[in-house]
Amino acid sequence: MITLYGFALSNYYNKTKLALLEKGIPFNEEMVAPSQDAAVLKRSPLGKIPFIKTEQGYLSESQVILEYLEDAYPEHPLYPADPFERAKCREFIQHLELNIELVARRLYGEALFGSPASAETKDEVRKKVEAGMQGLMRLARFEPYALGASFSAADIVAWLHLGLIAMATQKVYGEDLVAAYVPGVADYFKTMESRPFVQQVAAGRDAAIQSFFAKK
Ligand SMILES: N[C@@H](CCC(=O)N[C@@H](CS)C(=O)NCC(=O)O)C(=O)O
């Protein structure tokens, strides 16, 4: 049985959890915070979460985990069958993670934890996020799912990352840069949130947020 390590505050943890649920793969969850402890570094090279334990060993990096799950458990596929369409799905995910989420991440300290970003950082991030969102709209369909009629891995990533980026940009700039570039995003979130496993992951995330901020 697979064990998923991390915590539900993390969009990358929730991505992996939603993939496991949608694919119908049995798993346990074990709460671990990102850490530089030797025990964690042995399992995840920079001490980041999420990581999983399989019968063959540990695996980190959410996208690598998702691809492993798809290879090892072909039932309930998260990618289209056609090789080109599969590649388009990966292109969407890589663009969103590399060119938007990783950039917007520099706002999370201010948006979530009250540690202000400099004006220079905010300016630079805003320009890159805006260019990234324009690029995303050259790839996305949202009809009703990110890449068309069918749910795919692109939706797992889009729902989680776009929700977080919307919140962070609203807090830092007073403007939701996701809604600004994705006109139908509210309907898209509604479509996603009608899925039972999405609701389960959202409930886990909301409980984690509540307990984290209750302790502060
Ligand atoms: N590329 C990684 C990103 C994972 C990541 O950034 N995790 C965050 C939590 S959302 C973390 O562990 N941060 C701690 C750190 O960067 O040291 C993945 O896809 O799994």
PDBQT file of the ligand as one rigid body, heavy atoms in Angstrom, charges set to zero:
ROOT
HETATM    1  N1  LIG A 301       8.317  20.647  -7.288  1.00  0.00    +0.000 N 
HETATM    2  C1  LIG A 301       7.854  20.129  -6.014  1.00  0.00    +0.000 C 
HETATM    3  C2  LIG A 301       7.371  21.282  -5.156  1.00  0.00    +0.000 C 
HETATM    4  C3  LIG A 301       6.977  20.832  -3.775  1.00  0.00    +0.000 C 
HETATM    5  C4  LIG A 301       6.972  22.004  -2.818  1.00  0.00    +0.000 C 
HETATM    6  O1  LIG A 301       7.365  23.142  -3.146  1.00  0.00    +0.000 OA
HETATM    7  N2  LIG A 301       6.511  21.719  -1.589  1.00  0.00    +0.000 N 
HETATM    8  C5  LIG A 301       6.495  22.751  -0.599  1.00  0.00    +0.000 C 
HETATM    9  C6  LIG A 301       5.185  22.725   0.166  1.00  0.00    +0.000 C 
HETATM   10  S1  LIG A 301       3.895  23.308  -0.920  1.00  0.00    +0.000 SA
HETATM   11  C7  LIG A 301       7.642  22.486   0.375  1.00  0.00    +0.000 C 
HETATM   12  O2  LIG A 301       7.906  21.368   0.766  1.00  0.00    +0.000 OA
HETATM   13  N3  LIG A 301       8.334  23.576   0.745  1.00  0.00    +0.000 N 
HETATM   14  C8  LIG A 301       9.411  23.524   1.663  1.00  0.00    +0.000 C 
HETATM   15  C9  LIG A 301      10.710  23.948   1.046  1.00  0.00    +0.000 C 
HETATM   16  O3  LIG A 301      10.707  24.484  -0.069  1.00  0.00    +0.000 OA
HETATM   17  O4  LIG A 301      11.737  23.763   1.711  1.00  0.00    +0.000 OA
HETATM   18  C10 LIG A 301       6.730  19.118  -6.238  1.00  0.00    +0.000 C 
HETATM   19  O5  LIG A 301       6.074  19.205  -7.301  1.00  0.00    +0.000 OA
HETATM   20  O6  LIG A 301       6.517  18.227  -5.406  1.00  0.00    +0.000 OA
ENDROOT
TORSDOF 0
